[in-house]
């Protein structure tokens, strides 16, 4: 593989609808996260965390499908659907564990299980939107 072919691959990635969607979701998450920390939105607006988990789930599944597209995956739609959902849920669980480790949440808190459950639900709903988006892109490209 030479420099020209690498540049062609990168150019193709940048032009893809999936890559652009993934980039913009990540950009929005970054901007909202910066605003949220500046204005304490995670602690003062109860639903803000849900929006961020939804967008996080959307980003994770778009990243998953984009990565699959780099390897020219031959998985069926059902296999992609299941793997995308499982991958997103796993990333969400790892995130919840990370929050425990850094002390952002506490198992002893009465709200812990309800909040964590809602976070995983919102991650999954974001992933469902991403899966539908990817399915529509694939239908157009067939």
Biotite code that builds the C-alpha atoms (Angstrom):
import biotite.structure as struc

atoms = struc.array([
    struc.Atom([0.000, 0.000, 0.000], chain_id="A", res_id=1, res_name="UNK", atom_name="CA", element="C"),
    struc.Atom([1.482, 3.338, -1.009], chain_id="A", res_id=2, res_name="UNK", atom_name="CA", element="C"),
    struc.Atom([0.782, 6.923, 0.038], chain_id="A", res_id=3, res_name="UNK", atom_name="CA", element="C"),
    struc.Atom([-1.608, 7.564, -2.864], chain_id="A", res_id=4, res_name="UNK", atom_name="CA", element="C"),
    struc.Atom([-3.839, 4.622, -1.974], chain_id="A", res_id=5, res_name="UNK", atom_name="CA", element="C"),
    struc.Atom([-3.898, 5.637, 1.716], chain_id="A", res_id=6, res_name="UNK", atom_name="CA", element="C"),
    struc.Atom([-4.855, 9.172, 0.711], chain_id="A", res_id=7, res_name="UNK", atom_name="CA", element="C"),
    struc.Atom([-7.600, 7.737, -1.518], chain_id="A", res_id=8, res_name="UNK", atom_name="CA", element="C"),
    struc.Atom([-8.977, 5.658, 1.343], chain_id="A", res_id=9, res_name="UNK", atom_name="CA", element="C"),
    struc.Atom([-9.003, 8.661, 3.679], chain_id="A", res_id=10, res_name="UNK", atom_name="CA", element="C"),
    struc.Atom([-10.647, 10.814, 1.003], chain_id="A", res_id=11, res_name="UNK", atom_name="CA", element="C"),
    struc.Atom([-13.314, 8.134, 0.511], chain_id="A", res_id=12, res_name="UNK", atom_name="CA", element="C"),
    struc.Atom([-13.967, 8.013, 4.253], chain_id="A", res_id=13, res_name="UNK", atom_name="CA", element="C"),
    struc.Atom([-14.382, 11.757, 4.450], chain_id="A", res_id=14, res_name="UNK", atom_name="CA", element="C"),
    struc.Atom([-16.854, 11.749, 1.584], chain_id="A", res_id=15, res_name="UNK", atom_name="CA", element="C"),
    struc.Atom([-19.009, 8.984, 2.990], chain_id="A", res_id=16, res_name="UNK", atom_name="CA", element="C"),
    struc.Atom([-22.375, 9.868, 4.433], chain_id="A", res_id=17, res_name="UNK", atom_name="CA", element="C"),
    struc.Atom([-21.741, 7.604, 7.402], chain_id="A", res_id=18, res_name="UNK", atom_name="CA", element="C"),
    struc.Atom([-18.449, 9.282, 8.278], chain_id="A", res_id=19, res_name="UNK", atom_name="CA", element="C"),
    struc.Atom([-19.981, 12.751, 8.031], chain_id="A", res_id=20, res_name="UNK", atom_name="CA", element="C"),
    struc.Atom([-22.919, 11.743, 10.220], chain_id="A", res_id=21, res_name="UNK", atom_name="CA", element="C"),
    struc.Atom([-20.557, 10.224, 12.779], chain_id="A", res_id=22, res_name="UNK", atom_name="CA", element="C"),
    struc.Atom([-18.390, 13.355, 12.756], chain_id="A", res_id=23, res_name="UNK", atom_name="CA", element="C"),
    struc.Atom([-21.334, 15.710, 13.278], chain_id="A", res_id=24, res_name="UNK", atom_name="CA", element="C"),
    struc.Atom([-22.823, 13.642, 16.091], chain_id="A", res_id=25, res_name="UNK", atom_name="CA", element="C"),
    struc.Atom([-19.439, 13.640, 17.831], chain_id="A", res_id=26, res_name="UNK", atom_name="CA", element="C"),
    struc.Atom([-19.108, 17.392, 17.246], chain_id="A", res_id=27, res_name="UNK", atom_name="CA", element="C"),
    struc.Atom([-22.552, 18.048, 18.780], chain_id="A", res_id=28, res_name="UNK", atom_name="CA", element="C"),
    struc.Atom([-21.723, 15.806, 21.755], chain_id="A", res_id=29, res_name="UNK", atom_name="CA", element="C"),
    struc.Atom([-18.479, 17.720, 22.288], chain_id="A", res_id=30, res_name="UNK", atom_name="CA", element="C"),
    struc.Atom([-20.145, 21.130, 22.134], chain_id="A", res_id=31, res_name="UNK", atom_name="CA", element="C"),
    struc.Atom([-23.031, 20.076, 24.391], chain_id="A", res_id=32, res_name="UNK", atom_name="CA", element="C"),
    struc.Atom([-20.617, 18.493, 26.861], chain_id="A", res_id=33, res_name="UNK", atom_name="CA", element="C"),
    struc.Atom([-18.532, 21.676, 27.043], chain_id="A", res_id=34, res_name="UNK", atom_name="CA", element="C"),
    struc.Atom([-21.655, 23.787, 27.583], chain_id="A", res_id=35, res_name="UNK", atom_name="CA", element="C"),
    struc.Atom([-22.999, 21.306, 30.132], chain_id="A", res_id=36, res_name="UNK", atom_name="CA", element="C"),
    struc.Atom([-19.893, 21.457, 32.293], chain_id="A", res_id=37, res_name="UNK", atom_name="CA", element="C"),
    struc.Atom([-19.744, 25.242, 32.072], chain_id="A", res_id=38, res_name="UNK", atom_name="CA", element="C"),
    struc.Atom([-23.416, 25.627, 33.089], chain_id="A", res_id=39, res_name="UNK", atom_name="CA", element="C"),
    struc.Atom([-23.633, 22.558, 35.416], chain_id="A", res_id=40, res_name="UNK", atom_name="CA", element="C"),
    struc.Atom([-26.366, 21.053, 33.235], chain_id="A", res_id=41, res_name="UNK", atom_name="CA", element="C"),
    struc.Atom([-25.597, 17.467, 34.240], chain_id="A", res_id=42, res_name="UNK", atom_name="CA", element="C"),
    struc.Atom([-26.483, 18.376, 37.835], chain_id="A", res_id=43, res_name="UNK", atom_name="CA", element="C"),
    struc.Atom([-29.289, 20.893, 37.284], chain_id="A", res_id=44, res_name="UNK", atom_name="CA", element="C"),
    struc.Atom([-31.246, 19.650, 34.233], chain_id="A", res_id=45, res_name="UNK", atom_name="CA", element="C"),
    struc.Atom([-32.468, 16.135, 34.949], chain_id="A", res_id=46, res_name="UNK", atom_name="CA", element="C"),
    struc.Atom([-33.099, 15.138, 31.319], chain_id="A", res_id=47, res_name="UNK", atom_name="CA", element="C"),
    struc.Atom([-29.812, 16.472, 29.923], chain_id="A", res_id=48, res_name="UNK", atom_name="CA", element="C"),
    struc.Atom([-27.969, 13.249, 30.771], chain_id="A", res_id=49, res_name="UNK", atom_name="CA", element="C"),
    struc.Atom([-30.600, 11.326, 28.773], chain_id="A", res_id=50, res_name="UNK", atom_name="CA", element="C"),
    struc.Atom([-29.964, 13.446, 25.682], chain_id="A", res_id=51, res_name="UNK", atom_name="CA", element="C"),
    struc.Atom([-26.229, 12.877, 25.995], chain_id="A", res_id=52, res_name="UNK", atom_name="CA", element="C"),
    struc.Atom([-26.665, 9.111, 26.365], chain_id="A", res_id=53, res_name="UNK", atom_name="CA", element="C"),
    struc.Atom([-28.975, 9.063, 23.337], chain_id="A", res_id=54, res_name="UNK", atom_name="CA", element="C"),
    struc.Atom([-26.388, 10.925, 21.258], chain_id="A", res_id=55, res_name="UNK", atom_name="CA", element="C"),
    struc.Atom([-23.628, 8.717, 22.675], chain_id="A", res_id=56, res_name="UNK", atom_name="CA", element="C"),
    struc.Atom([-25.501, 5.570, 21.626], chain_id="A", res_id=57, res_name="UNK", atom_name="CA", element="C"),
    struc.Atom([-26.050, 7.068, 18.181], chain_id="A", res_id=58, res_name="UNK", atom_name="CA", element="C"),
    struc.Atom([-22.335, 7.858, 17.846], chain_id="A", res_id=59, res_name="UNK", atom_name="CA", element="C"),
    struc.Atom([-21.231, 4.417, 19.059], chain_id="A", res_id=60, res_name="UNK", atom_name="CA", element="C"),
    struc.Atom([-23.410, 2.535, 16.576], chain_id="A", res_id=61, res_name="UNK", atom_name="CA", element="C"),
    struc.Atom([-22.401, 4.849, 13.705], chain_id="A", res_id=62, res_name="UNK", atom_name="CA", element="C"),
    struc.Atom([-18.766, 4.236, 14.614], chain_id="A", res_id=63, res_name="UNK", atom_name="CA", element="C"),
    struc.Atom([-19.444, 0.483, 14.710], chain_id="A", res_id=64, res_name="UNK", atom_name="CA", element="C"),
    struc.Atom([-21.024, 0.477, 11.233], chain_id="A", res_id=65, res_name="UNK", atom_name="CA", element="C"),
    struc.Atom([-18.375, 2.797, 9.825], chain_id="A", res_id=66, res_name="UNK", atom_name="CA", element="C"),
    struc.Atom([-15.677, 0.426, 11.095], chain_id="A", res_id=67, res_name="UNK", atom_name="CA", element="C"),
    struc.Atom([-17.520, -2.525, 9.527], chain_id="A", res_id=68, res_name="UNK", atom_name="CA", element="C"),
    struc.Atom([-17.695, -0.634, 6.236], chain_id="A", res_id=69, res_name="UNK", atom_name="CA", element="C"),
    struc.Atom([-13.906, -0.270, 6.205], chain_id="A", res_id=70, res_name="UNK", atom_name="CA", element="C"),
    struc.Atom([-13.599, -4.056, 6.212], chain_id="A", res_id=71, res_name="UNK", atom_name="CA", element="C"),
    struc.Atom([-16.275, -4.578, 3.546], chain_id="A", res_id=72, res_name="UNK", atom_name="CA", element="C"),
    struc.Atom([-18.291, -6.698, 5.967], chain_id="A", res_id=73, res_name="UNK", atom_name="CA", element="C"),
    struc.Atom([-20.662, -9.250, 4.436], chain_id="A", res_id=74, res_name="UNK", atom_name="CA", element="C"),
    struc.Atom([-22.949, -9.520, 7.452], chain_id="A", res_id=75, res_name="UNK", atom_name="CA", element="C"),
    struc.Atom([-26.703, -9.695, 6.963], chain_id="A", res_id=76, res_name="UNK", atom_name="CA", element="C"),
    struc.Atom([-28.869, -6.808, 8.092], chain_id="A", res_id=77, res_name="UNK", atom_name="CA", element="C"),
    struc.Atom([-30.105, -8.810, 11.107], chain_id="A", res_id=78, res_name="UNK", atom_name="CA", element="C"),
    struc.Atom([-26.520, -9.677, 12.104], chain_id="A", res_id=79, res_name="UNK", atom_name="CA", element="C"),
    struc.Atom([-25.511, -6.016, 11.831], chain_id="A", res_id=80, res_name="UNK", atom_name="CA", element="C"),
    struc.Atom([-28.565, -4.972, 13.820], chain_id="A", res_id=81, res_name="UNK", atom_name="CA", element="C"),
    struc.Atom([-27.835, -7.397, 16.637], chain_id="A", res_id=82, res_name="UNK", atom_name="CA", element="C"),
    struc.Atom([-24.097, -6.749, 16.713], chain_id="A", res_id=83, res_name="UNK", atom_name="CA", element="C"),
    struc.Atom([-24.617, -2.971, 16.631], chain_id="A", res_id=84, res_name="UNK", atom_name="CA", element="C"),
    struc.Atom([-27.099, -3.124, 19.510], chain_id="A", res_id=85, res_name="UNK", atom_name="CA", element="C"),
    struc.Atom([-24.890, -5.461, 21.563], chain_id="A", res_id=86, res_name="UNK", atom_name="CA", element="C"),
    struc.Atom([-21.806, -3.324, 20.905], chain_id="A", res_id=87, res_name="UNK", atom_name="CA", element="C"),
    struc.Atom([-23.634, -0.162, 21.975], chain_id="A", res_id=88, res_name="UNK", atom_name="CA", element="C"),
    struc.Atom([-24.973, -1.769, 25.146], chain_id="A", res_id=89, res_name="UNK", atom_name="CA", element="C"),
    struc.Atom([-21.488, -3.054, 26.017], chain_id="A", res_id=90, res_name="UNK", atom_name="CA", element="C"),
    struc.Atom([-19.978, 0.398, 25.517], chain_id="A", res_id=91, res_name="UNK", atom_name="CA", element="C"),
    struc.Atom([-22.779, 1.848, 27.667], chain_id="A", res_id=92, res_name="UNK", atom_name="CA", element="C"),
    struc.Atom([-22.068, -0.657, 30.446], chain_id="A", res_id=93, res_name="UNK", atom_name="CA", element="C"),
    struc.Atom([-18.356, 0.114, 30.282], chain_id="A", res_id=94, res_name="UNK", atom_name="CA", element="C"),
    struc.Atom([-19.223, 3.825, 30.549], chain_id="A", res_id=95, res_name="UNK", atom_name="CA", element="C"),
    struc.Atom([-21.364, 3.182, 33.629], chain_id="A", res_id=96, res_name="UNK", atom_name="CA", element="C"),
    struc.Atom([-18.489, 1.236, 35.182], chain_id="A", res_id=97, res_name="UNK", atom_name="CA", element="C"),
    struc.Atom([-16.153, 4.140, 34.357], chain_id="A", res_id=98, res_name="UNK", atom_name="CA", element="C"),
    struc.Atom([-18.527, 6.525, 36.153], chain_id="A", res_id=99, res_name="UNK", atom_name="CA", element="C"),
    struc.Atom([-18.358, 4.266, 39.216], chain_id="A", res_id=100, res_name="UNK", atom_name="CA", element="C"),
    struc.Atom([-14.557, 4.156, 39.163], chain_id="A", res_id=101, res_name="UNK", atom_name="CA", element="C"),
    struc.Atom([-14.144, 7.942, 38.929], chain_id="A", res_id=102, res_name="UNK", atom_name="CA", element="C"),
    struc.Atom([-16.748, 8.519, 41.632], chain_id="A", res_id=103, res_name="UNK", atom_name="CA", element="C"),
    struc.Atom([-19.297, 10.250, 39.406], chain_id="A", res_id=104, res_name="UNK", atom_name="CA", element="C"),
    struc.Atom([-21.933, 7.864, 40.774], chain_id="A", res_id=105, res_name="UNK", atom_name="CA", element="C"),
    struc.Atom([-22.345, 5.612, 43.765], chain_id="A", res_id=106, res_name="UNK", atom_name="CA", element="C"),
    struc.Atom([-23.865, 2.133, 44.100], chain_id="A", res_id=107, res_name="UNK", atom_name="CA", element="C"),
    struc.Atom([-25.247, 3.114, 47.502], chain_id="A", res_id=108, res_name="UNK", atom_name="CA", element="C"),
    struc.Atom([-27.277, 5.941, 45.973], chain_id="A", res_id=109, res_name="UNK", atom_name="CA", element="C"),
    struc.Atom([-31.014, 5.170, 45.874], chain_id="A", res_id=110, res_name="UNK", atom_name="CA", element="C"),
    struc.Atom([-31.189, 6.555, 42.320], chain_id="A", res_id=111, res_name="UNK", atom_name="CA", element="C"),
    struc.Atom([-28.273, 4.479, 40.990], chain_id="A", res_id=112, res_name="UNK", atom_name="CA", element="C"),
    struc.Atom([-30.128, 1.563, 39.396], chain_id="A", res_id=113, res_name="UNK", atom_name="CA", element="C"),
    struc.Atom([-32.911, 3.694, 37.919], chain_id="A", res_id=114, res_name="UNK", atom_name="CA", element="C"),
    struc.Atom([-30.450, 6.213, 36.499], chain_id="A", res_id=115, res_name="UNK", atom_name="CA", element="C"),
    struc.Atom([-28.141, 3.522, 35.139], chain_id="A", res_id=116, res_name="UNK", atom_name="CA", element="C"),
    struc.Atom([-31.074, 1.644, 33.606], chain_id="A", res_id=117, res_name="UNK", atom_name="CA", element="C"),
    struc.Atom([-32.331, 4.812, 31.919], chain_id="A", res_id=118, res_name="UNK", atom_name="CA", element="C"),
    struc.Atom([-28.819, 5.563, 30.648], chain_id="A", res_id=119, res_name="UNK", atom_name="CA", element="C"),
    struc.Atom([-28.621, 2.124, 28.988], chain_id="A", res_id=120, res_name="UNK", atom_name="CA", element="C"),
    struc.Atom([-32.130, 2.548, 27.540], chain_id="A", res_id=121, res_name="UNK", atom_name="CA", element="C"),
    struc.Atom([-31.166, 5.922, 26.057], chain_id="A", res_id=122, res_name="UNK", atom_name="CA", element="C"),
    struc.Atom([-27.900, 4.486, 24.681], chain_id="A", res_id=123, res_name="UNK", atom_name="CA", element="C"),
    struc.Atom([-29.949, 1.744, 23.033], chain_id="A", res_id=124, res_name="UNK", atom_name="CA", element="C"),
    struc.Atom([-32.542, 4.151, 21.610], chain_id="A", res_id=125, res_name="UNK", atom_name="CA", element="C"),
    struc.Atom([-29.744, 6.224, 20.082], chain_id="A", res_id=126, res_name="UNK", atom_name="CA", element="C"),
    struc.Atom([-28.339, 3.029, 18.591], chain_id="A", res_id=127, res_name="UNK", atom_name="CA", element="C"),
    struc.Atom([-31.739, 2.151, 17.109], chain_id="A", res_id=128, res_name="UNK", atom_name="CA", element="C"),
    struc.Atom([-31.877, 5.535, 15.369], chain_id="A", res_id=129, res_name="UNK", atom_name="CA", element="C"),
    struc.Atom([-28.350, 4.936, 14.060], chain_id="A", res_id=130, res_name="UNK", atom_name="CA", element="C"),
    struc.Atom([-29.268, 1.470, 12.815], chain_id="A", res_id=131, res_name="UNK", atom_name="CA", element="C"),
    struc.Atom([-32.286, 2.867, 10.940], chain_id="A", res_id=132, res_name="UNK", atom_name="CA", element="C"),
    struc.Atom([-30.080, 5.632, 9.486], chain_id="A", res_id=133, res_name="UNK", atom_name="CA", element="C"),
    struc.Atom([-27.463, 3.125, 8.316], chain_id="A", res_id=134, res_name="UNK", atom_name="CA", element="C"),
    struc.Atom([-30.146, 0.852, 6.869], chain_id="A", res_id=135, res_name="UNK", atom_name="CA", element="C"),
    struc.Atom([-31.541, 3.767, 4.832], chain_id="A", res_id=136, res_name="UNK", atom_name="CA", element="C"),
    struc.Atom([-28.063, 4.646, 3.570], chain_id="A", res_id=137, res_name="UNK", atom_name="CA", element="C"),
    struc.Atom([-27.450, 1.036, 2.530], chain_id="A", res_id=138, res_name="UNK", atom_name="CA", element="C"),
    struc.Atom([-30.820, 0.867, 0.732], chain_id="A", res_id=139, res_name="UNK", atom_name="CA", element="C"),
    struc.Atom([-29.890, 3.943, -1.313], chain_id="A", res_id=140, res_name="UNK", atom_name="CA", element="C"),
    struc.Atom([-26.481, 2.490, -2.234], chain_id="A", res_id=141, res_name="UNK", atom_name="CA", element="C"),
    struc.Atom([-27.817, -0.858, -3.483], chain_id="A", res_id=142, res_name="UNK", atom_name="CA", element="C"),
])
